[in-house]
Amino acid sequence: MLALLDWMVWTSATVVFAIAVLASLIAVTVLAIVVPSTPRKGFLPMPTARGDRIYISLLGTGLVMVVFVVLTDLPLPVGLTIAVLLLAIPINVWG
C-alpha cells in the first residue's frame, strides 16, 4: 500500500498539514455529533454552519499553500504558519 505513495514528496511540513486537515475534519465531525451547530450569518452573505466555515477555511489554506510554493522559495513551515493564521480568520473572526 505504501508503495503506491512513493511518487509523492512528503516533507515534514506536508505531513503536518495533512494531519492537521484530517484532525480538523475528525474534530468537526465529533463536535457536530456532540454539539450540533446552528447556522450564523457572519462575513459571508449567507448563513453558514460550523462545518461550512471549516470547509471554506481548508480551501483557503490549500490555496495559500499552493500560491506560497509557486511564488516563493521560503521554507514550507513559513507558508504553513501563514496558512494557519489565515485559517483562523473565517472560523473565529467571521464565524
Secondary structure, DSSP 8 states (H G I E B T S, - for coil): -GGGGTTS---HHHHHHHHHHHHHHHHHHHHHHHS----EESSSSSEE-HHHHHHHHHHHHHHHHHHHHHH--S-HHHHHHHHHHHHHIIIII--
